[in-house]
Every structure is written in structure tokens, then in C-alpha cells.
């Protein structure tokens, strides 16, 4: 139980009806989870307005209502608090309710279009290996030391987030590495949290369905760094065209990592991870560890041992000599990066112009074709669909366009948007090694698309399944059905 007056001491109250000297049992954003004596915060969201559920929450036992819109009715025995911004307020209240857990941890936020999950996951793995107790909050999974918990979104809502951080403190964690999405910054889900540092990976086209313009998307990332304080650090990728701008107005100490421009950290590090994009991820991990006062030599040594992240250029070798690669790449830049890496594993005459590093998958000869299988998510940014199709066409020998998570959209309509990016005549037969074959296939059923790729593949070929990575489901018409790209590959490649 927490005193309401104490919870609201840092919040500007526009209007008060009722008693501030009451105790609350819990904090909730969802009227369905209300318990007796709860505080309910009415959030104005993009899909629904929490003010519609105030009466329902009171019927279920809420005794305190936080709202930002005027109300038509006030009930006796209930305290109503009107605030300027209920989104920011819930962050501050949740933090106070759980005893400001972020102040008891070194909380590191990682933001950017691509690489967030890899950086957060490997930082967590690294710090556990070094001997620290640490938590992790991310797209794939949340962790408290070595225990894993399911996650529904990249950055949880403020109540879930602070509850999780409190559990980390109770488990004696000293560090927490957290993905910070642009949505969470815009919606102020991280309000009230105290960060020890922030990392920027990169910025490319994504989420324009939500942010509308690339400038809005970029500035949402920047906003996170603008809130950092003078006793923290801001670590940015100098090779990204937005790397300098993103941290231009932060009060934190600025540091840069990269390979192409002058940077504070520009070392090549030995790692099991494949791909130039992973060189950046590993360098970010190394730099952040040094900024957190870890020994450079120890960090270099431990980085060599880090295992690849599930669904990030994760590969399997078929009995027929075909290599299947699963990757979460769902943006144009990420897709281009994984295709560049896949091409880099082939013959030098093909690879050297794109990817000069001599990286190999053990036991696999460097030849063969690239067969790409991917789609684009439904109910999401449509602008990237033709761009990704064009990248797949240009950098693959065979391209199979299929479904990702169609959600509520017609899969065929999504494919219609994608083929707009393909050159005229893409449907015609092409010649490859004196064999007449199709360059592009359009198969909306993802299971059938993967099966077709495996049927077409010959010894030495690479099949890239992009877009879903670690996900073990496919969402169609609001229903999540079990679907795992890695399972599909293993079944077909046998």
C-alpha cells in the first residue's frame, strides 16, 4: 500500500476532487486488471481512450482516477486527479509506487532501427559471464539474471516496466540493459526512469505508419538522449548519418564508435558473429562495457565467447549441402545488410565488391546461389514494401515473395505493394548457368514458400528467410498461429 499524496509529490495537479491522503493497493492502465483500492490512469491512446473505462474501473474497485480530460461525472468516495499529461504521469507514479527501482541499477537504454536486440542481449550475456548480476528488457525476452520471462512488446508499459525493474533490484541485479523503442519514447513509457547511459545503433526507414515522417521517427530517438543527465553517457554510431545529430543536444558525456570516421572507439574485435553489421554491434558492446568501467582486455576476451542471438543470422546446414539462414531483418537496411553478408560467404568474384571480409561458416564451401524468402508485415509501414522487394531482387539469385505477419491485411494485397518495386519484366524466365528458370516467385503461404525454396536449392546454395527471426508464430486476422522459420527449414532440409 502506498500513500497517494506521496506518489504525486512530483506531479503538477490541475484539479483535485477527493482526498489525497488515501492509500492505494496497485496501479493499473487496464480496467480489466483492476483490484480493490487500485489507482487507475486513463490514457489517451492511438486506438482507444482510457477515459471510456473510468466507470468500469470504479465498479471493479478503483478508488483513485488519474485523468487529463474533463469528466462529466464524479462519484463519492473516489479521488479524481486531473493532470497535464497522463502518459508522463503514469511513468512517474509507477516509478514511485515501486520505490524508484531504476535508481538502484545502472540502467542502459539502447535505441536505433536495427541492432537493439543483439546489443542488449549480448551485453546481458557478457556481464553475466564477467560475474555481474544483470537484467534485460527486450523484444525477444525479458531476463532477470538467468531466468527468462515472456515479453509482448519491445518496451513494456510503465507499470510493467517498473515492476520488472523492482524484481531485478530484489534479485540483487546491478545492471539492466533495455531496448528503448521510438514508440515508447513518443508515448513517454520511459518517463520517470533514471538511465546511466544510452546507446544509438543506427537509423533507417521504419515505422512511418506511426511516426508519419522519417524526421519524426529520428527525433523520437533523439528525444531519449535529450533526457539524459550530465552524469551519464551517450554512445553513438558516428558512421550513421544521424549519429552526430541524435546526441547533439544531450547533457550526457558524448562518445562515438565506428570504423569510417574518427571515433572514440574504432577497434576490430574477434567474434563468432557473422556480418559487417555485427561488427558495429560488437563494437557498441565493447565501448559500453568500457564506459561502465570494465577492463578492456577482459571485455575483448569475453566478446570472443559470445554466442549469436536467436533469429539473428542464425543458420542450419542441410544434409544436401544447402545452408538455411533465419534473420529478423524486416527493414530495408537490415535486409540489405544480411544479403550483403550472405553474398560475402560466396565466391570471392561475387563477394569482394560487396563484402571483402573473408568470413566463413565452418564446413561450408563458398559457392552457390542466394535464395531469399521474405514478405512485409500487415498493418504496418507500407512505404518500405517496394524498397525491400527491390533489394531482394537485386541481391538474390532467386526471390520468393511471401507473407510475414499479415495481421488484418490481405496477404495478396501486401505482395501487390511489394512487386511495385520490381523491374518491368520480372515475371519472365531468366537464364542462370545455362538453365532457364524464374527469378521471382510469388507464394503468399509462408510454409509453401519455404518448401519451394528448399526444393529449388542445390548443394552450396543459401536460403535466407528474413523478417520473423526469433518469432515462433504468424499472426493472421488477429490470431497468432504457431510458425517457426527455423523449424520449417530443419524439416525441409532433412
C-alpha positions as CSV (number, residue, x, y, z in Angstrom):
1,X,0.0,0.0,0.0
2,X,1.3,3.4,-0.9
3,X,0.1,6.9,0.1
4,X,-1.4,8.9,-2.8
5,X,0.0,12.2,-1.7
6,X,3.5,10.8,-1.6
7,X,3.1,9.3,-5.1
8,X,2.0,12.6,-6.5
9,X,4.6,14.9,-4.9
10,X,6.5,15.5,-8.1
11,X,3.4,15.8,-10.3
12,X,1.6,19.1,-11.2
13,X,-2.1,18.7,-10.3
14,X,-4.5,20.8,-12.4
15,X,-7.6,19.8,-10.5
16,X,-8.4,17.7,-7.4
17,X,-11.7,16.2,-6.3
18,X,-11.5,14.0,-3.3
19,X,-8.9,13.1,-0.7
20,X,-5.1,12.9,-1.3
21,X,-4.4,11.1,2.0
22,X,-5.6,7.7,0.9
23,X,-3.6,4.5,0.3
24,X,-3.7,2.6,-2.9
25,X,-3.1,-1.1,-3.4
26,X,-1.9,-1.1,-7.0
27,X,-1.5,0.9,-10.2
28,X,-3.2,0.0,-13.4
29,X,-3.7,1.2,-17.0
30,X,-6.2,-1.6,-17.8
31,X,-9.7,-1.6,-16.3
32,X,-9.7,-5.4,-16.8
33,X,-7.0,-5.8,-14.2
34,X,-8.3,-3.5,-11.5
35,X,-8.4,-4.7,-7.9
36,X,-9.9,-3.1,-4.8
37,X,-8.2,0.1,-3.8
38,X,-6.4,0.5,-7.1
39,X,-5.3,3.7,-8.9
40,X,-6.5,3.8,-12.5
41,X,-4.8,6.0,-15.1
42,X,-6.9,7.0,-18.1
43,X,-4.5,7.1,-21.1
44,X,-5.5,8.7,-24.4
45,X,-4.0,6.2,-26.9
46,X,-3.9,5.9,-30.7
47,X,-6.6,3.2,-30.7
48,X,-8.7,3.8,-27.6
49,X,-9.3,6.4,-24.9
50,X,-8.9,5.2,-21.3
51,X,-11.4,7.8,-20.2
52,X,-14.2,5.5,-21.5
53,X,-13.3,2.9,-18.9
54,X,-13.3,5.0,-15.8
55,X,-16.7,3.9,-14.6
56,X,-15.9,0.3,-15.3
57,X,-12.7,0.6,-13.2
58,X,-14.6,2.2,-10.3
59,X,-17.1,-0.6,-10.4
60,X,-14.3,-3.1,-10.1
61,X,-12.7,-1.3,-7.1
62,X,-10.6,1.6,-8.2
63,X,-10.6,4.4,-5.6
64,X,-8.3,6.9,-7.4
65,X,-8.6,8.1,-11.0
66,X,-5.9,10.0,-12.9
67,X,-7.2,11.8,-16.0
68,X,-6.3,14.6,-18.3
69,X,-9.6,15.2,-20.0
70,X,-12.6,16.9,-18.2
71,X,-15.1,14.4,-16.8
72,X,-18.9,14.6,-16.8
73,X,-19.4,12.8,-13.5
74,X,-17.6,12.4,-10.2
75,X,-18.6,9.7,-7.7
76,X,-18.4,9.9,-3.9
77,X,-15.6,8.1,-2.3
78,X,-13.4,8.3,-5.3
79,X,-10.4,10.7,-5.7
80,X,-10.1,12.3,-9.1
81,X,-6.8,13.9,-10.1
82,X,-6.6,15.9,-13.3
83,X,-3.1,16.2,-14.8
84,X,-1.4,17.8,-17.8
85,X,-0.3,14.6,-19.4
86,X,-1.5,11.2,-18.2
87,X,1.3,9.4,-20.2
88,X,4.1,11.1,-18.3
89,X,2.2,11.0,-15.0
90,X,1.8,7.2,-15.1
91,X,5.6,6.8,-15.6
92,X,6.3,8.9,-12.5
93,X,3.6,7.3,-10.4
94,X,4.7,3.7,-11.4
95,X,8.3,4.6,-10.6
96,X,7.3,5.9,-7.1
97,X,5.0,3.0,-6.4
98,X,7.8,0.5,-7.0
99,X,10.3,2.6,-4.9
100,X,12.2,4.1,-7.9
101,X,13.9,0.9,-8.9
102,X,15.9,2.4,-11.8
103,X,17.9,4.5,-9.2
104,X,19.2,1.3,-7.7
105,X,20.5,-0.1,-11.0
106,X,22.8,1.0,-13.8
107,X,20.1,1.1,-16.5
108,X,21.4,1.3,-20.0
109,X,19.0,2.1,-22.9
110,X,19.7,1.0,-26.4
111,X,17.8,2.6,-29.3
112,X,18.0,2.6,-33.1
113,X,16.3,0.9,-36.1
114,X,18.4,-2.3,-36.2
115,X,20.7,-4.0,-33.7
116,X,18.9,-3.2,-30.5
117,X,18.1,-6.8,-29.6
118,X,21.6,-8.0,-30.4
119,X,23.3,-5.3,-28.4
120,X,21.0,-5.7,-25.4
121,X,21.2,-9.5,-25.4
122,X,24.9,-9.7,-25.8
123,X,25.6,-7.0,-23.2
124,X,23.5,-9.0,-20.7
125,X,25.3,-12.2,-21.7
126,X,28.7,-10.5,-21.4
127,X,28.0,-9.0,-17.9
128,X,26.7,-12.3,-16.5
129,X,29.8,-14.0,-17.9
130,X,32.1,-11.4,-16.2
131,X,30.3,-12.1,-12.9
132,X,27.8,-9.4,-12.5
133,X,24.1,-9.8,-11.7
134,X,22.1,-8.2,-14.5
135,X,18.6,-7.9,-16.1
136,X,17.5,-7.5,-19.7
137,X,14.4,-6.0,-21.3
138,X,13.9,-6.5,-25.0
139,X,11.9,-7.7,-28.0
140,X,12.7,-11.4,-27.7
141,X,12.6,-12.0,-24.0
142,X,13.0,-10.3,-20.6
143,X,15.5,-11.7,-18.2
144,X,16.4,-11.4,-14.5
145,X,19.9,-12.9,-14.2
146,X,19.5,-16.3,-16.0
147,X,15.7,-16.5,-15.6
148,X,13.6,-15.7,-18.7
149,X,10.2,-14.1,-18.9
150,X,7.9,-13.6,-21.9
151,X,7.6,-10.2,-23.5
152,X,4.7,-8.7,-25.5
153,X,6.4,-5.6,-26.8
154,X,9.9,-4.1,-27.1
155,X,9.4,-1.6,-24.3
156,X,6.7,-2.5,-21.8
157,X,4.2,-0.1,-20.3
158,X,5.4,1.9,-17.3
159,X,3.7,-0.2,-14.7
160,X,5.0,-3.5,-16.1
161,X,8.4,-1.9,-16.7
162,X,8.9,-0.6,-13.1
163,X,7.5,-3.8,-11.6
164,X,10.1,-5.7,-13.6
165,X,12.9,-3.4,-12.6
166,X,11.8,-3.7,-8.9
167,X,12.1,-7.5,-9.3
168,X,15.6,-7.1,-10.7
169,X,16.6,-4.9,-7.7
170,X,15.1,-7.6,-5.3
171,X,17.2,-10.2,-7.2
172,X,20.3,-8.1,-6.5
173,X,21.0,-7.1,-10.1
174,X,23.4,-4.2,-10.5
175,X,22.8,-3.6,-14.2
176,X,19.8,-3.7,-16.6
177,X,20.2,-3.5,-20.4
178,X,17.0,-2.3,-22.1
179,X,15.7,-1.8,-25.6
180,X,14.1,1.6,-26.0
181,X,11.7,1.8,-29.0
182,X,10.7,5.0,-30.7
183,X,7.1,4.3,-29.8
184,X,8.0,4.1,-26.1
185,X,9.8,7.5,-26.2
186,X,6.9,9.1,-28.0
187,X,4.4,7.6,-25.6
188,X,6.6,8.5,-22.6
189,X,6.7,4.9,-21.3
190,X,10.2,5.6,-20.0
191,X,9.2,8.7,-18.1
192,X,10.5,8.6,-14.5
193,X,13.3,6.2,-15.3
194,X,16.9,7.1,-14.4
195,X,19.3,5.9,-17.1
196,X,23.1,5.5,-16.6
197,X,23.7,5.7,-20.3
198,X,22.3,5.4,-23.8
199,X,23.4,3.7,-27.0
200,X,22.4,4.6,-30.5
201,X,22.9,1.9,-33.2
202,X,21.6,3.4,-36.5
203,X,18.5,4.9,-38.1
204,X,16.9,3.7,-41.3
205,X,13.4,3.6,-42.8
206,X,10.8,2.1,-40.5
207,X,7.6,2.8,-38.5
208,X,6.4,5.6,-40.8
209,X,2.9,4.2,-40.3
210,X,3.2,5.5,-36.7
211,X,5.6,8.5,-37.0
212,X,4.4,9.6,-40.4
213,X,7.8,11.1,-41.4
214,X,11.4,10.0,-41.1
215,X,12.2,13.2,-39.3
216,X,9.6,12.4,-36.6
217,X,11.0,9.0,-36.2
218,X,14.5,10.3,-35.9
219,X,13.5,12.9,-33.4
220,X,11.8,10.3,-31.2
221,X,15.2,8.6,-31.0
222,X,16.9,11.9,-30.2
223,X,14.4,12.7,-27.5
224,X,15.6,9.8,-25.5
225,X,19.2,11.2,-25.4
226,X,17.9,14.7,-24.7
227,X,16.6,13.5,-21.3
228,X,20.0,12.0,-20.2
229,X,21.8,13.9,-17.4
230,X,25.3,15.2,-17.1
231,X,26.5,12.2,-15.0
232,X,25.6,9.7,-17.7
233,X,27.0,8.7,-21.1
234,X,25.6,8.9,-24.7
235,X,27.3,6.4,-27.1
236,X,26.5,6.9,-30.8
237,X,27.4,5.3,-34.1
238,X,29.4,8.0,-35.9
239,X,29.2,6.2,-39.2
240,X,25.4,6.6,-39.3
241,X,24.4,9.9,-41.0
242,X,22.3,10.7,-37.9
243,X,24.8,9.6,-35.4
244,X,26.0,13.1,-34.5
245,X,22.6,14.8,-34.6
246,X,21.0,12.2,-32.3
247,X,23.2,13.2,-29.4
248,X,23.7,16.8,-30.4
249,X,21.7,18.3,-27.5
250,X,22.2,15.7,-24.8
251,X,23.7,16.8,-21.4
252,X,25.4,13.4,-21.1
253,X,29.1,12.8,-21.9
254,X,29.3,12.1,-25.6
255,X,31.2,9.2,-27.1
256,X,31.3,7.8,-30.7
257,X,32.1,4.4,-32.1
258,X,32.6,3.4,-35.7
259,X,35.1,2.4,-38.4
260,X,34.8,5.0,-41.2
261,X,35.2,8.3,-39.3
262,X,37.3,9.4,-36.3
263,X,35.8,7.9,-33.2
264,X,36.5,7.3,-29.5
265,X,36.1,3.5,-30.2
266,X,37.2,2.1,-33.5
267,X,38.7,-1.3,-32.8
268,X,38.2,-4.5,-34.8
269,X,37.2,-7.3,-32.3
270,X,37.3,-11.0,-32.7
271,X,33.8,-12.5,-32.5
272,X,31.7,-15.5,-33.5
273,X,29.1,-13.3,-35.1
274,X,29.0,-13.0,-38.8
275,X,28.5,-9.8,-40.8
276,X,29.7,-6.2,-41.0
277,X,26.5,-5.1,-39.2
278,X,27.5,-7.3,-36.3
279,X,31.0,-5.7,-36.2
280,X,29.1,-2.5,-35.3
281,X,27.0,-4.3,-32.7
282,X,30.1,-5.8,-31.1
283,X,31.9,-2.5,-31.1
284,X,29.0,-0.9,-29.4
285,X,29.0,-3.6,-26.7
286,X,32.7,-3.2,-26.2
287,X,32.5,0.6,-25.9
288,X,29.6,0.5,-23.5
289,X,31.4,-2.1,-21.3
290,X,34.5,0.2,-21.2
291,X,32.3,3.2,-20.3
292,X,30.9,1.1,-17.5
293,X,34.4,0.7,-16.1
294,X,35.1,-2.9,-17.2
295,X,38.7,-3.9,-18.1
296,X,39.3,-3.6,-21.9
297,X,41.4,-6.8,-22.0
298,X,38.8,-8.8,-20.1
299,X,36.0,-7.5,-22.3
300,X,37.9,-8.4,-25.5
301,X,38.4,-11.9,-24.2
302,X,34.8,-12.4,-23.2
303,X,33.5,-11.0,-26.5
304,X,35.2,-13.8,-28.3
305,X,32.9,-16.3,-26.4
306,X,29.6,-14.6,-27.0
307,X,27.1,-16.7,-28.9
308,X,24.9,-15.4,-31.7
309,X,21.4,-14.2,-30.8
310,X,18.5,-16.4,-31.7
311,X,17.0,-15.4,-35.0
312,X,19.8,-13.1,-36.0
313,X,21.7,-14.6,-38.9
314,X,21.1,-18.0,-37.3
315,X,21.9,-20.8,-39.7
316,X,21.4,-24.5,-40.2
317,X,23.2,-26.9,-42.5
318,X,21.1,-29.3,-44.5
319,X,22.2,-32.9,-45.3
320,X,22.2,-31.9,-49.0
321,X,24.8,-29.1,-48.6
322,X,22.2,-26.3,-48.5
323,X,22.6,-23.6,-45.8
324,X,19.4,-22.1,-44.4
325,X,19.7,-18.7,-42.6
326,X,17.0,-17.2,-40.4
327,X,17.1,-13.5,-39.7
328,X,14.8,-10.9,-38.1
329,X,15.6,-8.3,-40.9
330,X,12.3,-6.5,-41.5
331,X,13.6,-3.1,-42.7
332,X,15.3,-2.2,-46.0
333,X,18.6,-1.5,-44.3
334,X,18.6,-4.7,-42.3
335,X,17.6,-6.8,-45.3
336,X,20.4,-5.3,-47.4
337,X,22.9,-6.0,-44.6
338,X,22.0,-9.7,-44.2
339,X,22.0,-10.2,-48.0
340,X,25.4,-8.4,-48.2
341,X,26.7,-10.9,-45.6
342,X,25.2,-13.9,-47.3
343,X,26.8,-12.8,-50.6
344,X,30.0,-12.4,-48.7
345,X,30.0,-16.1,-47.9
346,X,30.1,-17.0,-51.6
347,X,32.8,-17.0,-54.3
348,X,35.3,-14.0,-54.0
349,X,34.5,-12.9,-57.5
350,X,30.9,-12.1,-56.3
351,X,31.6,-11.2,-52.8
352,X,34.6,-8.9,-52.9
353,X,32.7,-6.0,-54.3
354,X,30.2,-6.0,-51.6
355,X,31.8,-7.6,-48.6
356,X,35.6,-8.0,-48.5
357,X,35.9,-9.8,-45.2
358,X,36.7,-13.5,-45.5
359,X,34.1,-14.8,-43.1
360,X,33.0,-18.5,-43.4
361,X,30.5,-20.9,-42.0
362,X,32.6,-23.9,-40.8
363,X,32.2,-26.9,-43.2
364,X,30.5,-24.9,-46.0
365,X,32.2,-24.2,-49.3
366,X,32.0,-20.7,-50.7
367,X,29.8,-21.0,-53.8
368,X,26.2,-21.3,-54.7
369,X,23.1,-19.1,-55.1
370,X,21.2,-16.9,-52.7
371,X,17.5,-17.8,-52.5
372,X,15.7,-15.1,-50.5
373,X,12.3,-15.6,-48.9
374,X,10.5,-12.7,-47.2
375,X,7.5,-10.5,-47.0
376,X,6.3,-7.4,-45.2
377,X,4.2,-7.1,-42.1
378,X,0.5,-6.2,-42.4
379,X,-1.0,-3.0,-40.8
380,X,2.5,-1.5,-40.8
381,X,4.6,1.0,-42.8
382,X,3.7,0.4,-46.4
383,X,6.4,2.7,-47.8
384,X,9.2,0.1,-47.3
385,X,7.4,-2.7,-49.2
386,X,8.6,-1.9,-52.8
387,X,12.0,-0.9,-51.5
388,X,12.6,-4.3,-49.8
389,X,11.4,-6.2,-52.8
390,X,13.8,-4.3,-55.0
391,X,16.7,-5.0,-52.6
392,X,15.8,-8.7,-52.6
393,X,15.6,-8.8,-56.4
394,X,19.0,-7.0,-56.8
395,X,20.9,-9.0,-54.2
396,X,19.4,-12.5,-54.7
397,X,19.6,-15.1,-57.4
398,X,16.1,-16.3,-56.7
399,X,13.5,-14.2,-54.9
400,X,10.4,-15.7,-53.3
401,X,7.9,-13.1,-52.0
402,X,5.6,-14.4,-49.3
403,X,3.8,-13.4,-46.1
404,X,5.3,-12.1,-42.9
405,X,2.7,-11.4,-40.3
406,X,-0.3,-10.3,-42.4
407,X,-2.3,-9.3,-39.4
408,X,-5.6,-7.9,-40.7
409,X,-4.4,-7.2,-44.2
410,X,-5.0,-9.5,-47.2
411,X,-1.6,-11.2,-47.9
412,X,-2.0,-10.8,-51.6
413,X,-2.5,-7.0,-51.2
414,X,0.8,-6.8,-49.4
415,X,2.5,-8.7,-52.2
416,X,0.9,-6.3,-54.7
417,X,2.6,-3.4,-52.9
418,X,5.9,-5.2,-52.9
419,X,6.1,-6.1,-56.6
420,X,5.7,-2.4,-57.5
421,X,9.4,-2.2,-56.6
422,X,10.5,-4.9,-59.1
423,X,11.7,-4.0,-62.6
424,X,9.5,-4.4,-65.7
425,X,9.5,-8.0,-67.0
426,X,10.4,-9.6,-63.7
427,X,7.9,-12.3,-64.4
428,X,9.8,-13.6,-67.4
429,X,12.2,-16.6,-67.3
430,X,15.8,-15.8,-66.8
431,X,19.0,-17.8,-67.7
432,X,21.3,-18.8,-64.9
433,X,24.3,-21.1,-65.7
434,X,22.6,-22.1,-69.0
435,X,19.4,-23.2,-67.2
436,X,16.2,-21.4,-67.8
437,X,14.5,-20.5,-64.6
438,X,12.3,-18.0,-62.8
439,X,13.9,-15.2,-60.9
440,X,10.8,-14.3,-58.8
441,X,8.2,-16.4,-57.2
442,X,5.1,-15.1,-55.5
443,X,3.7,-17.6,-52.9
444,X,1.6,-16.0,-50.1
445,X,1.6,-19.1,-47.9
446,X,4.9,-18.9,-46.0
447,X,5.0,-22.7,-45.4
448,X,4.7,-23.3,-49.1
449,X,7.2,-20.6,-49.9
450,X,9.9,-22.1,-47.7
451,X,9.1,-25.5,-49.2
452,X,9.6,-24.1,-52.7
453,X,12.9,-22.6,-51.7
454,X,14.2,-25.9,-50.3
455,X,13.0,-27.7,-53.5
456,X,14.9,-25.2,-55.7
457,X,18.1,-25.2,-53.6
458,X,21.1,-27.2,-54.6
459,X,24.3,-28.1,-52.7
460,X,26.1,-24.9,-51.8
461,X,23.1,-22.6,-52.1
462,X,22.0,-20.3,-49.3
463,X,18.3,-19.9,-48.3
464,X,17.6,-16.7,-46.4
465,X,14.4,-16.5,-44.5
466,X,14.0,-12.8,-43.4
467,X,11.5,-10.9,-41.4
468,X,10.5,-13.1,-38.5
469,X,13.7,-14.3,-36.9
470,X,13.1,-15.5,-33.4
471,X,9.3,-15.4,-33.7
472,X,7.5,-18.7,-33.3
473,X,4.2,-17.6,-34.6
474,X,2.4,-16.0,-37.5
475,X,-0.4,-13.5,-36.9
476,X,-3.3,-13.8,-39.4
477,X,-6.6,-11.9,-38.9
478,X,-5.7,-11.2,-35.2
479,X,-4.9,-14.8,-34.4
480,X,-1.4,-16.0,-33.6
481,X,-0.7,-19.5,-35.0
482,X,2.5,-21.4,-34.3
483,X,5.0,-20.9,-37.0
484,X,8.8,-21.1,-36.7
485,X,11.1,-20.4,-39.7
486,X,13.9,-22.5,-38.1
487,X,11.6,-25.4,-37.6
488,X,10.4,-25.2,-41.2
489,X,14.0,-25.1,-42.5
490,X,15.0,-28.1,-40.4
491,X,12.0,-30.1,-41.6
492,X,12.5,-29.4,-45.3
493,X,16.3,-29.6,-45.4
494,X,16.3,-33.1,-44.0
